[in-house]
Amino acid sequence: KVDYVAMENGKASLAINGSLYSIDELDTVCDETYLEAYEMAQGLLEKLGELPTAANLTLDYADEVAEIQKTYSGMNDYQKKFITSDEQKVIQGYVDKVAELKLAKEQSGAKKVE
């Protein structure tokens, strides 16, 4: 967030958090809220990209999927805007696949007991 613009020798400088920066040297100014939301979303998407496709998912990845879901659920509405609806569907698809795999494992264990 730019606090104010100062002119010195005909050149503009931007005051940001108490420091002056030449306008010629800046290309982007981000506030902490934006930067936090962006970094949170990027971290979540990186973790998502490390998973195999949902079709190849096994219960070995259940903890990773749970962590991704926990991170997404813990994001506020503004932070969630950095995750597209398609990416939200992918996350939900992984969550659903893990639930399906757990149910199949429980059912196969129950059949063995009978």
DSSP file (Angstrom, degrees, kcal/mol; ACC not computed):
  #  RESIDUE AA STRUCTURE BP1 BP2  ACC     N-H-->O    O-->H-N    N-H-->O    O-->H-N    TCO  KAPPA ALPHA  PHI   PSI    X-CA   Y-CA   Z-CA
    1    1 A K              0   0    0      0, 0.0     2,-0.5     0, 0.0    16,-0.4   0.000 360.0 360.0 360.0 128.8    0.0    0.0    0.0
    2    2 A V        -     0   0    0      1,-0.2    14,-0.2    14,-0.1     3,-0.1  -0.683 360.0-166.1 -81.2 125.3    1.4    3.4   -1.0
    3    3 A D        -     0   0    0     12,-3.6     2,-0.3    -2,-0.5    -1,-0.2   0.913  65.2 -34.0 -77.9 -45.3    1.4    5.8    1.9
    4    4 A Y  E     -A   15   0A   0     11,-0.9    11,-3.1     2,-0.0     2,-0.5  -0.974  55.4-110.4-166.1 168.2    2.0    8.9   -0.2
    5    5 A V  E     -A   14   0A   0     -2,-0.3     2,-0.4     9,-0.2     9,-0.2  -0.940  28.6-163.8-111.1 129.9    3.9   10.2   -3.3
    6    6 A A  E     -A   13   0A   0      7,-3.2     7,-3.0    -2,-0.5     2,-0.5  -0.930   8.0-147.3-115.3 138.3    6.8   12.6   -2.8
    7    7 A M  E     +A   12   0A   0     -2,-0.4     2,-0.4     5,-0.2     5,-0.2  -0.897  21.8 170.1-104.9 129.5    8.3   14.7   -5.6
    8    8 A E  E >  S-A   11   0A   0      3,-2.6     3,-1.8    -2,-0.5    -2,-0.0  -0.963  70.8 -14.4-141.8 122.0   12.1   15.4   -5.5
    9    9 A N  T 3  S-     0   0    0     -2,-0.4     3,-0.1     1,-0.3    -1,-0.1   0.854 127.9 -55.4  53.8  37.8   14.0   17.0   -8.3
   10   10 A G  T 3  S+     0   0    0      1,-0.2     2,-0.4     0, 0.0    -1,-0.3   0.533 116.5 112.2  77.3   6.0   11.1   16.4  -10.6
   11   11 A K  E <   -A    8   0A   0     -3,-1.8    -3,-2.6    12,-0.0     2,-0.3  -0.912  63.8-127.7-115.1 140.7   11.0   12.6   -9.9
   12   12 A A  E     -A    7   0A   0     -2,-0.4    11,-2.2    -5,-0.2     2,-0.4  -0.661  22.4-172.7 -87.1 137.6    8.3   10.8   -8.1
   13   13 A S  E     -AB   6  22A   0     -7,-3.0    -7,-3.2    -2,-0.3     2,-0.5  -0.975  16.2-137.4-125.4 144.6    9.0    8.6   -5.2
   14   14 A L  E     -AB   5  21A   0      7,-3.2     7,-2.3    -2,-0.4     2,-0.6  -0.869   9.0-141.6-104.0 132.1    6.5    6.3   -3.4
   15   15 A A  E     +AB   4  20A   0    -11,-3.1   -12,-3.6    -2,-0.5   -11,-0.9  -0.831  27.2 172.3 -92.1 119.7    6.4    6.1    0.4
   16   16 A I  E >   - B   0  19A   0      3,-3.0     3,-1.7    -2,-0.6   -14,-0.1  -0.978  68.4 -20.9-133.2 118.5    5.7    2.5    1.4
   17   17 A N  T 3  S-     0   0    0    -16,-0.4    -1,-0.1    -2,-0.4     3,-0.1   0.864 128.6 -48.7  50.5  41.9    5.9    1.4    5.0
   18   18 A G  T 3  S+     0   0    0      1,-0.2     2,-0.4     0, 0.0    -1,-0.3   0.430 118.5 102.1  85.5  -1.0    8.1    4.3    5.9
   19   19 A S  E <   -B   16   0A   0     -3,-1.7    -3,-3.0     2,-0.0     2,-0.4  -0.900  64.9-131.1-117.3 146.8   10.6    3.9    3.0
   20   20 A L  E     -B   15   0A   0     -2,-0.4     2,-0.4    -5,-0.2    -5,-0.2  -0.810  23.0-174.2 -97.6 135.5   10.9    5.9   -0.2
   21   21 A Y  E     -B   14   0A   0     -7,-2.3    -7,-3.2    -2,-0.4     2,-0.2  -0.989  30.1-112.8-128.5 135.8   11.2    4.1   -3.5
   22   22 A S  E >>  -B   13   0A   0     -2,-0.4     3,-1.5    -9,-0.2     4,-0.7  -0.461  21.6-135.1 -64.3 133.7   11.7    5.6   -7.0
   23   23 A I  T 34 S+     0   0    0    -11,-2.2     3,-0.5     1,-0.3    -1,-0.2   0.784 104.5  63.0 -62.1 -25.4    8.7    5.1   -9.1
   24   24 A D  T 34 S+     0   0    0    -12,-0.3    -1,-0.3     1,-0.2   -11,-0.1   0.722 103.5  48.2 -70.5 -21.0   11.0    4.0  -11.9
   25   25 A E  T <4 S+     0   0    0     -3,-1.5     2,-0.3     2,-0.0    -1,-0.2   0.553  97.4  81.2 -98.2  -9.5   12.2    1.0   -9.9
   26   26 A L     <  +     0   0    0     -4,-0.7     3,-0.1    -3,-0.5    -5,-0.0  -0.757  36.8 164.3 -98.7 142.1    8.9   -0.3   -8.8
   27   27 A D  S    S+     0   0    0      1,-0.4     2,-0.3    -2,-0.3    -1,-0.1   0.542  70.7  22.6-123.0 -19.5    6.6   -2.5  -10.9
   28   28 A T        -     0   0    0      2,-0.0     2,-0.4     0, 0.0    -1,-0.4  -0.995  51.8-167.7-149.3 140.5    4.2   -3.9   -8.2
   29   29 A V        -     0   0    0     -2,-0.3     2,-0.4    -3,-0.1   -27,-0.1  -0.988  17.1-178.4-126.9 121.9    3.0   -3.0   -4.8
   30   30 A C        -     0   0    0     -2,-0.4     2,-0.2   -29,-0.1    -2,-0.0  -0.939  19.9-134.1-120.0 140.4    1.2   -5.7   -2.8
   31   31 A D     >  -     0   0    0     -2,-0.4     4,-2.6     1,-0.1     5,-0.2  -0.492  30.9-106.4 -85.9 166.9   -0.4   -5.4    0.6
   32   32 A E  H  > S+     0   0    0      1,-0.2     4,-2.8     2,-0.2     5,-0.2   0.852 117.6  55.5 -62.0 -36.8    0.1   -8.1    3.2
   33   33 A T  H  > S+     0   0    0      2,-0.2     4,-2.1     1,-0.2    -1,-0.2   0.927 111.9  43.3 -63.0 -45.3   -3.4   -9.5    2.9
   34   34 A Y  H  > S+     0   0    0      2,-0.2     4,-2.9     1,-0.2     5,-0.2   0.943 115.2  48.7 -63.4 -48.9   -3.0  -10.0   -0.9
   35   35 A L  H  X S+     0   0    0     -4,-2.6     4,-2.7     1,-0.2     5,-0.2   0.897 111.7  49.2 -62.1 -41.7    0.4  -11.5   -0.5
   36   36 A E  H  X S+     0   0    0     -4,-2.8     4,-2.4    -5,-0.2    -1,-0.2   0.926 113.4  46.4 -62.7 -45.3   -0.7  -13.9    2.2
   37   37 A A  H  X S+     0   0    0     -4,-2.1     4,-2.4    -5,-0.2    -2,-0.2   0.918 113.8  48.6 -63.8 -43.7   -3.7  -15.1    0.2
   38   38 A Y  H  X S+     0   0    0     -4,-2.9     4,-2.7     1,-0.2    -2,-0.2   0.937 113.8  45.5 -61.6 -48.4   -1.6  -15.5   -3.0
   39   39 A E  H  X S+     0   0    0     -4,-2.7     4,-2.4     2,-0.2    -1,-0.2   0.876 112.3  51.6 -65.8 -37.4    1.2  -17.4   -1.2
   40   40 A M  H  X S+     0   0    0     -4,-2.4     4,-2.2    -5,-0.2    -1,-0.2   0.933 112.4  45.8 -63.3 -45.5   -1.4  -19.6    0.6
   41   41 A A  H  X S+     0   0    0     -4,-2.4     4,-2.6     2,-0.2    -2,-0.2   0.918 112.5  50.5 -64.3 -43.9   -3.1  -20.5   -2.7
   42   42 A Q  H  X S+     0   0    0     -4,-2.7     4,-2.2     1,-0.2    -1,-0.2   0.908 110.7  49.6 -62.0 -41.8    0.2  -21.2   -4.4
   43   43 A G  H  X S+     0   0    0     -4,-2.4     4,-2.1     2,-0.2    -1,-0.2   0.915 111.8  48.3 -62.4 -43.6    1.3  -23.5   -1.6
   44   44 A L  H  X S+     0   0    0     -4,-2.2     4,-2.3     1,-0.2    -2,-0.2   0.921 112.3  48.6 -62.6 -44.1   -2.0  -25.4   -1.8
   45   45 A L  H  X S+     0   0    0     -4,-2.6     4,-2.1     2,-0.2    -1,-0.2   0.835 108.5  54.0 -68.6 -32.0   -1.8  -25.7   -5.5
   46   46 A E  H  X S+     0   0    0     -4,-2.2     4,-0.9     2,-0.2    -1,-0.2   0.933 110.0  47.1 -64.8 -44.9    1.8  -26.9   -5.4
   47   47 A K  H >< S+     0   0    0     -4,-2.1     3,-0.7     1,-0.2     4,-0.5   0.901 111.3  52.0 -61.7 -40.6    0.7  -29.7   -2.9
   48   48 A L  H >< S+     0   0    0     -4,-2.3     3,-1.2     1,-0.2    -1,-0.2   0.894 106.2  54.3 -62.0 -40.3   -2.2  -30.5   -5.2
   49   49 A G  H 3< S+     0   0    0     -4,-2.1    -1,-0.2     1,-0.2    -2,-0.2   0.685  99.5  62.3 -68.5 -18.7    0.2  -30.8   -8.2
   50   50 A E  T << S+     0   0    0     -4,-0.9    -1,-0.2    -3,-0.7    -2,-0.2   0.615  87.7  91.2 -81.6 -13.2    2.3  -33.3   -6.3
   51   51 A L  S <  S-     0   0    0     -3,-1.2     3,-0.1    -4,-0.5     6,-0.1  -0.471  81.7-114.8 -80.1 152.2   -0.5  -35.8   -6.1
   52   52 A P        -     0   0    0      0, 0.0    -1,-0.1     0, 0.0     5,-0.1  -0.258  53.5 -71.7 -70.2 173.5   -1.1  -38.5   -8.7
   53   53 A T    >   -     0   0    0      1,-0.1     3,-1.1     3,-0.1     4,-0.4  -0.266  47.6-108.9 -61.7 157.7   -4.3  -38.2  -10.7
   54   54 A A  G >  S+     0   0    0      1,-0.3     3,-1.0     2,-0.2    -1,-0.1   0.858 120.6  58.8 -58.2 -35.0   -7.5  -39.1   -8.8
   55   55 A A  G 3  S+     0   0    0      1,-0.2    -1,-0.3     3,-0.0    -2,-0.0   0.800 111.5  40.6 -64.9 -28.3   -7.8  -42.3  -10.8
   56   56 A N  G <  S+     0   0    0     -3,-1.1    -1,-0.2     2,-0.1    -2,-0.2   0.312  88.2 125.6-101.8   7.0   -4.3  -43.4   -9.5
   57   57 A L    <   -     0   0    0     -3,-1.0     2,-0.3    -4,-0.4    -3,-0.0  -0.408  36.7-174.4 -69.6 140.0   -4.8  -42.2   -5.9
   58   58 A T    >   -     0   0    0     -2,-0.1     3,-1.9    -6,-0.0     4,-0.1  -0.794  43.7 -98.7-124.1 171.3   -4.3  -44.6   -3.1
   59   59 A L  G >  S+     0   0    0      1,-0.3     3,-1.7    -2,-0.3     4,-0.3   0.645 112.8  81.2 -66.5 -12.7   -4.8  -44.4    0.6
   60   60 A D  G 3  S+     0   0    0      1,-0.3    -1,-0.3     2,-0.1     3,-0.3   0.754  94.6  47.8 -60.9 -22.2   -1.1  -43.7    0.9
   61   61 A Y  G <> S+     0   0    0     -3,-1.9     4,-2.4     1,-0.2    -1,-0.3   0.293  79.1 105.1-100.3   7.3   -2.0  -40.1    0.0
   62   62 A A  H <> S+     0   0    0     -3,-1.7     4,-2.4     1,-0.2     5,-0.2   0.885  80.1  50.0 -58.9 -41.1   -4.9  -39.8    2.4
   63   63 A D  H  > S+     0   0    0     -4,-0.3     4,-2.3    -3,-0.3    -1,-0.2   0.907 110.7  49.2 -65.3 -41.0   -2.9  -37.6    4.8
   64   64 A E  H  > S+     0   0    0      2,-0.2     4,-2.2     1,-0.2    -2,-0.2   0.910 112.4  47.9 -64.1 -42.0   -1.8  -35.2    2.0
   65   65 A V  H  X S+     0   0    0     -4,-2.4     4,-2.6     1,-0.2    -2,-0.2   0.907 111.1  51.1 -65.2 -41.3   -5.4  -34.9    0.8
   66   66 A A  H  X S+     0   0    0     -4,-2.4     4,-2.5    -5,-0.2    -2,-0.2   0.888 109.8  50.3 -63.1 -38.8   -6.6  -34.2    4.3
   67   67 A E  H  X S+     0   0    0     -4,-2.3     4,-2.5     2,-0.2    -1,-0.2   0.900 110.4  49.1 -66.8 -40.6   -3.9  -31.5    4.7
   68   68 A I  H  X S+     0   0    0     -4,-2.2     4,-2.6     2,-0.2    -2,-0.2   0.927 113.0  47.4 -62.9 -44.8   -5.0  -29.9    1.4
   69   69 A Q  H  X S+     0   0    0     -4,-2.6     4,-2.9     2,-0.2    -2,-0.2   0.907 111.8  50.5 -63.2 -41.6   -8.6  -30.0    2.5
   70   70 A K  H  X S+     0   0    0     -4,-2.5     4,-1.8     2,-0.2    -2,-0.2   0.915 111.3  48.2 -63.0 -43.6   -7.7  -28.6    5.9
   71   71 A T  H  X S+     0   0    0     -4,-2.5     4,-0.5     2,-0.2    -2,-0.2   0.943 114.3  45.6 -61.8 -48.1   -5.8  -25.7    4.3
   72   72 A Y  H >< S+     0   0    0     -4,-2.6     3,-1.3     1,-0.2    -2,-0.2   0.927 112.5  50.3 -62.4 -45.0   -8.6  -24.9    1.9
   73   73 A S  H 3< S+     0   0    0     -4,-2.9    -1,-0.2     1,-0.3    -2,-0.2   0.818 108.4  54.5 -63.2 -30.1  -11.3  -25.1    4.7
   74   74 A G  H 3< S+     0   0    0     -4,-1.8    -1,-0.3    -5,-0.2    -2,-0.2   0.538  87.2 102.2 -82.0  -6.7   -9.2  -22.8    6.8
   75   75 A M  S << S-     0   0    0     -3,-1.3     2,-0.1    -4,-0.5   -38,-0.0  -0.519  71.7-127.0 -77.3 144.0   -9.0  -20.1    4.1
   76   76 A N     >  -     0   0    0     -2,-0.2     4,-2.4     1,-0.1     5,-0.2  -0.314  34.8 -93.2 -80.9 174.9  -11.2  -17.1    4.5
   77   77 A D  H  > S+     0   0    0      1,-0.2     4,-0.8     2,-0.2    -1,-0.1   0.873 126.0  50.8 -59.0 -39.9  -13.5  -16.0    1.6
   78   78 A Y  H >4 S+     0   0    0      1,-0.2     3,-0.9     2,-0.2     4,-0.3   0.936 111.2  47.7 -64.0 -45.9  -10.9  -13.6    0.2
   79   79 A Q  H >4 S+     0   0    0      1,-0.3     3,-1.6     2,-0.2    -2,-0.2   0.866 105.8  59.0 -63.0 -37.0   -8.2  -16.2    0.2
   80   80 A K  H >< S+     0   0    0     -4,-2.4     3,-1.7     1,-0.3    -1,-0.3   0.722  89.6  72.8 -66.2 -20.3  -10.5  -18.7   -1.5
   81   81 A K  T << S+     0   0    0     -3,-0.9    -1,-0.3    -4,-0.8    -2,-0.2   0.693  87.6  63.6 -66.6 -16.6  -10.9  -16.3   -4.4
   82   82 A F  T <  S+     0   0    0     -3,-1.6     2,-0.5    -4,-0.3    -1,-0.3   0.489  92.0  74.2 -85.0  -3.5   -7.3  -17.2   -5.4
   83   83 A I  S <  S-     0   0    0     -3,-1.7    -1,-0.0    -4,-0.1   -41,-0.0  -0.955  85.0-132.7-109.9 121.2   -8.5  -20.8   -6.0
   84   84 A T     >  -     0   0    0     -2,-0.5     4,-2.3     1,-0.1     5,-0.2  -0.219  21.2-111.8 -69.6 163.2  -10.5  -21.3   -9.2
   85   85 A S  H  > S+     0   0    0      1,-0.2     4,-2.1     2,-0.2     5,-0.1   0.867 120.4  54.2 -63.5 -35.2  -13.8  -23.2   -9.2
   86   86 A D  H  > S+     0   0    0      2,-0.2     4,-1.8     1,-0.2    -1,-0.2   0.908 108.7  48.1 -64.2 -40.5  -12.1  -25.9  -11.3
   87   87 A E  H  > S+     0   0    0      2,-0.2     4,-2.4     1,-0.2    -2,-0.2   0.875 109.0  53.9 -67.2 -36.5   -9.3  -26.2   -8.7
   88   88 A Q  H  X S+     0   0    0     -4,-2.3     4,-2.5     1,-0.2    -1,-0.2   0.900 107.9  50.7 -61.6 -40.4  -12.0  -26.4   -6.0
   89   89 A K  H  X S+     0   0    0     -4,-2.1     4,-2.3     2,-0.2    -2,-0.2   0.870 108.5  51.8 -65.6 -36.9  -13.6  -29.3   -7.9
   90   90 A V  H  X S+     0   0    0     -4,-1.8     4,-2.1     2,-0.2    -2,-0.2   0.932 109.7  49.2 -64.8 -45.1  -10.3  -31.1   -8.1
   91   91 A I  H  X S+     0   0    0     -4,-2.4     4,-2.3     1,-0.2    -2,-0.2   0.948 112.9  46.9 -58.2 -48.8   -9.8  -30.7   -4.4
   92   92 A Q  H  X S+     0   0    0     -4,-2.5     4,-2.8     1,-0.2    -1,-0.2   0.868 108.3  57.0 -62.7 -35.8  -13.3  -32.1   -3.7
   93   93 A G  H  X S+     0   0    0     -4,-2.3     4,-2.2     2,-0.2    -1,-0.2   0.899 108.2  46.4 -61.6 -40.9  -12.6  -34.9   -6.2
   94   94 A Y  H  X S+     0   0    0     -4,-2.1     4,-2.4     2,-0.2    -2,-0.2   0.907 112.2  50.6 -66.8 -42.1   -9.6  -36.0   -4.2
   95   95 A V  H  X S+     0   0    0     -4,-2.3     4,-2.1     1,-0.2    -2,-0.2   0.932 112.5  47.0 -60.9 -45.5  -11.5  -35.8   -0.9
   96   96 A D  H  X S+     0   0    0     -4,-2.8     4,-2.4     1,-0.2    -1,-0.2   0.889 110.6  52.6 -63.3 -40.1  -14.3  -37.9   -2.4
   97   97 A K  H  X S+     0   0    0     -4,-2.2     4,-2.6     2,-0.2    -2,-0.2   0.906 108.8  49.4 -64.9 -41.9  -11.8  -40.4   -3.8
   98   98 A V  H  X S+     0   0    0     -4,-2.4     4,-2.5     2,-0.2    -1,-0.2   0.923 111.3  49.6 -62.9 -43.0  -10.1  -40.9   -0.4
   99   99 A A  H  X S+     0   0    0     -4,-2.1     4,-2.3     1,-0.2    -2,-0.2   0.904 111.5  49.5 -61.0 -41.2  -13.5  -41.4    1.2
  100  100 A E  H  X S+     0   0    0     -4,-2.4     4,-2.4     2,-0.2    -2,-0.2   0.907 111.5  48.5 -63.9 -43.0  -14.4  -44.0   -1.5
  101  101 A L  H  X S+     0   0    0     -4,-2.6     4,-2.1     2,-0.2    -2,-0.2   0.888 111.3  49.9 -66.2 -39.1  -11.1  -45.8   -1.0
  102  102 A K  H  X S+     0   0    0     -4,-2.5     4,-2.5     2,-0.2    -2,-0.2   0.913 111.3  49.0 -65.4 -42.2  -11.6  -45.9    2.8
  103  103 A L  H  X S+     0   0    0     -4,-2.3     4,-2.7     1,-0.2    -2,-0.2   0.920 110.6  50.2 -62.9 -44.0  -15.1  -47.2    2.5
  104  104 A A  H  X S+     0   0    0     -4,-2.4     4,-2.2     1,-0.2    -1,-0.2   0.886 111.3  49.4 -61.6 -39.2  -13.9  -49.9    0.0
  105  105 A K  H  X S+     0   0    0     -4,-2.1     4,-2.0     2,-0.2    -1,-0.2   0.919 111.9  48.1 -66.6 -43.2  -11.2  -50.9    2.5
  106  106 A E  H  X S+     0   0    0     -4,-2.5     4,-2.2     1,-0.2    -2,-0.2   0.915 112.7  48.7 -62.3 -43.3  -13.7  -51.1    5.4
  107  107 A Q  H  X S+     0   0    0     -4,-2.7     4,-1.9     1,-0.2    -2,-0.2   0.883 111.1  48.9 -67.2 -38.3  -16.1  -53.2    3.3
  108  108 A S  H  X S+     0   0    0     -4,-2.2     4,-1.4    -5,-0.2    -1,-0.2   0.861 111.9  50.1 -70.1 -33.0  -13.4  -55.6    2.2
  109  109 A G  H  X S+     0   0    0     -4,-2.0     4,-1.3     2,-0.2    -2,-0.2   0.875 109.3  51.4 -68.9 -37.5  -12.3  -55.9    5.9
  110  110 A A  H  X S+     0   0    0     -4,-2.2     4,-1.5     1,-0.2    -2,-0.2   0.870 107.2  53.2 -66.9 -37.6  -15.8  -56.6    7.0
  111  111 A K  H  < S+     0   0    0     -4,-1.9    -1,-0.2     1,-0.2    -2,-0.2   0.858 106.3  53.0 -66.4 -35.3  -16.3  -59.3    4.4
  112  112 A K  H  < S+     0   0    0     -4,-1.4    -1,-0.2     1,-0.2    -2,-0.2   0.845 107.2  52.2 -68.7 -32.9  -13.1  -61.1    5.6
  113  113 A V  H  <        0   0    0     -4,-1.3    -1,-0.2     1,-0.2    -2,-0.2   0.857 360.0 360.0 -71.2 -35.7  -14.4  -61.1    9.2
  114  114 A E     <        0   0    0     -4,-1.5    -1,-0.2     0, 0.0    -2,-0.2   0.498 360.0 360.0 -67.0 360.0  -17.8  -62.7    8.2
